[in-house]
Structures are given as structure tokens and as C-alpha cells.
């Protein structure tokens, strides 16, 4: 995988990475100056940033495991991402063996935040199972994410909100199916997400838009 720039008609206008390997999961800062992406260029799946033109590549994370799905905070100073970091020697060996084959199997993930340069790295969730698809609330003080930590069945995901310090966990959706990829509009008045609800028993995933009302 490599990272490209396209115009709004889908025409590729620039190529930002050209190496063999995995450069993917790229998102742009709201400030329009930087891109964050996941790469295996160091032999592990870490986060990197680069300037909007592909220059000035800098490594952000260094812990063994998969770091990905990153987004910038509204002011462009922080990153939120999902991470699957093997803890036991057995888990670490399995992860490294899969990585040699160009594979990864991140079934257990938690949410982390850090500054854009990688400093002040903090684990936000410690819920177990799969916590992923995080996105900043427009205030920059809270996150929404998808999780199956309360589910007896692995594929039942709902959307949750949490403060950056890990407090104030609140469930947002209450489906018995799959809700994920939540994102706020810039003004915080709308929440958009993907869901398998209302699909007449198929495997279709559709996009839903909801009004967002702030509550304490």
C-alpha cells in the first residue's frame, strides 16, 4: 500500500509514498498541514506523520504492536488511535510471526492518545476486547469509539463516549448488531456512523446520520 493524493473527481494528482510495504490509514489534520498514517517501515506497525506534501516524515509511536486508525484532534495538536499491543511472550511471538508474513490479527485493541510528536502517550481505555474507530469530539476533551467490551458475541459493537483521561464512559448506541466508525461534524451538531441495523437480515453496512444533543 502507498498513499496518494486525488482531486475531488478521483484523479490522482500526487504520490506521497512509494516504498514496498504498508503505508496506509492516512488522515489529514484539520489544520491542513500534516498527515498521520500507519507504516511497517521500521519492521513494526507504527504511526508516522508527514507534511501535507509528503516531506518531513517523523515516527510517532514505538511500542511493539499494531498502531492504526489515527485521527487528529480538532486543533491538530493531538492524535487518537487504536492499538493492539501484545503483552505476554507468547502473544509477542505470535504477533512477530504474523508480521513476517505481512499479516496482523488485532482482536484485542485499546484507545490511546498522544501529542502529534508522540509525547505524553496515554492509554485511554482499559476495557478489554476490541475498542477501535476513535474520533475526537469537537471540544477536544472527549472521544467517541466503537467497542464490543460489553458483548457476549464478538460482532456486537456499540458506540461509546469517554473523556481523554479515561473517565466518564457513556454508551451512545444500544444495538444488538454492528455500529462503528463514528465521526462528528465540525460544529458538533451531527454524528455520522456506519451500522448493520435495518439491513433486512443481510450483511449490508450503511451510513446513518443523527442529531447530537449535549448532555452532562
Backbone torsions as a table, in degrees:
resi	resn	phi	psi	omega
1	UNK	NA	141.2	171.2
2	UNK	-131.9	169.4	-175.6
3	UNK	-109.5	130.4	-177.0
4	UNK	-125.4	163.5	172.3
5	UNK	-114.2	133.1	177.9
6	UNK	-126.1	154.0	172.3
7	UNK	-81.8	178.5	-174.3
8	UNK	-70.9	-7.0	175.0
9	UNK	-97.2	0.6	177.9
10	UNK	91.1	6.2	178.7
11	UNK	-81.5	127.3	178.8
12	UNK	-71.9	123.3	-176.6
13	UNK	-113.1	-13.0	179.4
14	UNK	-159.4	152.3	176.0
15	UNK	-118.9	120.0	-173.4
16	UNK	-96.5	-30.3	174.9
17	UNK	-130.4	146.2	-175.4
18	UNK	-135.2	11.9	-175.1
19	UNK	-84.8	159.3	170.6
20	UNK	-77.1	138.7	-177.1
21	UNK	124.8	-158.9	-171.5
22	UNK	-111.6	104.8	168.1
23	UNK	-121.7	107.8	-170.7
24	UNK	-157.3	-172.8	176.7
25	UNK	56.9	44.8	-175.5
26	UNK	-86.6	135.7	171.3
27	UNK	-134.2	153.1	-174.9
28	UNK	-101.8	140.8	175.8
29	UNK	-63.8	143.6	174.9
30	UNK	-57.7	-22.9	177.7
31	UNK	-76.8	-14.6	177.7
32	UNK	78.5	12.5	-175.3
33	UNK	-105.4	-22.3	-173.9
34	UNK	-136.3	159.9	174.5
35	UNK	-125.0	137.7	171.8
36	UNK	-109.8	142.2	-178.8
37	UNK	-153.8	165.8	176.9
38	UNK	-102.8	137.2	-178.4
39	UNK	-144.1	149.6	175.1
40	UNK	-103.0	20.1	-173.6
41	UNK	-64.9	-18.3	177.3
42	UNK	-98.4	2.4	-176.0
43	UNK	95.4	-2.9	175.6
44	UNK	-136.8	165.6	-179.7
45	UNK	-91.9	97.6	-175.6
46	UNK	-117.6	165.8	174.0
47	UNK	-89.0	142.6	175.9
48	UNK	-135.1	154.7	170.0
49	UNK	-119.1	156.1	171.9
50	UNK	-147.2	159.7	175.0
51	UNK	-67.1	163.2	-172.7
52	UNK	-60.8	-20.5	179.3
53	UNK	-94.9	5.4	178.9
54	UNK	92.6	-2.5	179.9
55	UNK	-89.3	172.9	172.2
56	UNK	59.0	50.5	-179.9
57	UNK	-72.0	130.1	-179.5
58	UNK	-133.7	137.2	176.7
59	UNK	-78.2	138.0	-176.1
60	UNK	-107.0	-47.9	-177.5
61	UNK	-112.3	156.7	-174.4
62	UNK	-136.7	-2.7	-176.4
63	UNK	-78.6	143.5	178.7
64	UNK	-62.0	129.0	179.2
65	UNK	131.9	175.5	-178.0
66	UNK	-86.2	121.9	172.8
67	UNK	-115.6	124.6	-176.7
68	UNK	-162.9	-176.7	178.2
69	UNK	61.1	36.6	-172.4
70	UNK	-80.0	147.6	171.4
71	UNK	-135.0	151.7	175.6
72	UNK	-81.6	153.8	169.1
73	UNK	-70.1	162.5	-178.3
74	UNK	-56.7	-31.0	178.9
75	UNK	-91.8	1.5	175.8
76	UNK	76.8	10.5	-175.3
77	UNK	-98.0	-18.3	-176.3
78	UNK	-126.2	164.3	174.6
79	UNK	-126.5	144.1	169.6
80	UNK	-121.3	141.6	-178.1
81	UNK	-156.0	165.0	174.0
82	UNK	-96.2	147.1	-178.6
83	UNK	-144.8	137.6	173.3
84	UNK	-118.1	102.5	-173.7
85	UNK	-114.3	105.6	-177.8
86	UNK	-63.0	136.5	-174.6
87	UNK	-104.2	-45.6	-176.0
88	UNK	-82.6	158.5	176.5
89	UNK	-56.6	-36.6	179.6
90	UNK	-65.9	-44.2	179.4
91	UNK	-64.6	-39.8	-179.7
92	UNK	-67.0	-39.6	177.8
93	UNK	-63.9	-44.9	179.1
94	UNK	-61.4	-43.1	179.6
95	UNK	-61.0	-46.1	-178.4
96	UNK	-65.5	-38.0	179.7
97	UNK	-66.5	-41.8	176.6
98	UNK	-64.6	-40.0	-178.1
99	UNK	-63.2	-34.8	177.7
100	UNK	-61.7	-25.9	179.7
101	UNK	-94.6	6.9	-177.5
102	UNK	73.5	27.1	-176.0
103	UNK	-121.5	156.9	173.8
104	UNK	-149.5	145.5	-177.2
105	UNK	-133.9	71.3	-174.0
106	UNK	-82.8	80.7	179.3
107	UNK	-83.1	-27.3	176.7
108	UNK	-109.7	116.9	-177.1
109	UNK	-137.1	146.4	173.8
110	UNK	-127.1	164.5	-177.6
111	UNK	-96.4	133.4	177.7
112	UNK	-125.2	154.6	170.8
113	UNK	-130.6	153.2	175.5
114	UNK	-158.4	168.9	170.7
115	UNK	-71.0	163.1	-176.4
116	UNK	-59.3	-29.6	179.5
117	UNK	-86.7	2.8	178.4
118	UNK	94.6	-8.3	-179.8
119	UNK	-75.0	164.0	179.2
120	UNK	54.8	45.5	178.6
121	UNK	-70.8	128.3	-178.4
122	UNK	-137.4	138.7	173.0
123	UNK	-86.6	121.1	-175.8
124	UNK	-87.1	-46.7	-179.3
125	UNK	-104.8	147.9	173.0
126	UNK	-139.9	56.3	-170.0
127	UNK	-99.8	-17.7	-174.9
128	UNK	81.6	167.6	-176.6
129	UNK	61.0	-142.8	-172.5
130	UNK	-110.8	113.0	176.1
131	UNK	-118.6	117.6	-167.4
132	UNK	-156.4	-174.2	179.7
133	UNK	52.3	50.5	-178.9
134	UNK	-80.3	153.9	178.1
135	UNK	-153.8	141.8	-178.5
136	UNK	-74.6	139.4	164.4
137	UNK	-68.3	147.8	-178.1
138	UNK	-55.3	-22.4	177.1
139	UNK	-70.0	-21.8	-175.9
140	UNK	79.4	0.1	-176.4
141	UNK	-103.5	-10.7	-176.4
142	UNK	-136.0	164.1	179.5
143	UNK	-130.8	150.0	164.2
144	UNK	-111.9	149.5	-179.2
145	UNK	-158.8	167.6	177.9
146	UNK	-105.2	142.7	-176.6
147	UNK	-152.2	148.2	172.2
148	UNK	-115.6	22.8	-172.9
149	UNK	-67.1	-21.4	178.1
150	UNK	-97.7	1.5	-172.9
151	UNK	-94.2	135.9	172.8
152	UNK	-78.6	-24.1	176.0
153	UNK	-104.1	132.5	-172.1
154	UNK	-62.5	-25.5	-173.5
155	UNK	-92.0	0.5	178.1
156	UNK	-87.4	105.3	-178.7
157	UNK	-115.2	137.7	172.3
158	UNK	-126.0	167.5	-178.4
159	UNK	-97.4	135.9	-179.0
160	UNK	-128.1	161.1	173.8
161	UNK	-123.7	146.8	-179.3
162	UNK	-151.5	149.4	174.6
163	UNK	-74.0	159.0	-178.1
164	UNK	-61.8	-25.2	-179.9
165	UNK	-88.2	6.4	177.4
166	UNK	89.1	0.2	178.9
167	UNK	-93.7	170.9	170.7
168	UNK	69.6	32.4	178.8
169	UNK	-60.3	129.5	-178.4
170	UNK	-139.5	132.6	177.7
171	UNK	-82.3	135.3	-176.2
172	UNK	-104.8	-44.5	176.8
173	UNK	-114.5	156.4	-172.4
174	UNK	-133.7	42.0	-178.8
175	UNK	-84.6	159.6	173.3
176	UNK	-100.1	21.1	-179.8
177	UNK	-127.6	-135.7	-171.4
178	UNK	-118.2	114.8	171.9
179	UNK	-122.4	127.0	-176.9
180	UNK	-158.6	179.6	177.9
181	UNK	55.6	47.5	179.1
182	UNK	-72.9	141.1	176.1
183	UNK	-145.4	141.6	177.3
184	UNK	-91.6	149.5	165.1
185	UNK	-68.4	158.9	-175.7
186	UNK	-60.6	-30.6	-179.9
187	UNK	-87.7	-1.3	176.7
188	UNK	75.5	9.8	-176.8
189	UNK	-91.6	-13.5	-178.0
190	UNK	-131.5	145.3	172.0
191	UNK	-120.5	126.4	177.3
192	UNK	-113.2	142.2	-179.4
193	UNK	-157.3	165.2	176.4
194	UNK	-100.2	146.5	-178.3
195	UNK	-154.1	151.4	173.4
196	UNK	-94.5	7.0	177.7
197	UNK	-66.8	158.6	173.1
198	UNK	55.6	34.2	-178.2
199	UNK	-107.5	16.9	175.7
200	UNK	56.0	35.7	175.5
201	UNK	80.6	7.5	177.7
202	UNK	-89.4	-173.4	175.6
203	UNK	-99.7	13.1	-176.7
204	UNK	-65.8	137.7	172.9
205	UNK	-112.6	126.8	-178.3
206	UNK	-122.2	168.5	-178.1
207	UNK	-101.6	134.8	-178.8
208	UNK	-123.7	145.9	-179.8
209	UNK	-123.1	131.2	-178.0
210	UNK	-131.2	147.2	171.0
211	UNK	-70.2	142.9	179.3
212	UNK	-112.2	123.8	177.4
213	UNK	-115.8	124.2	-178.5
214	UNK	-73.2	131.1	174.6
215	UNK	-133.6	151.3	179.0
216	UNK	-89.9	NA	NA
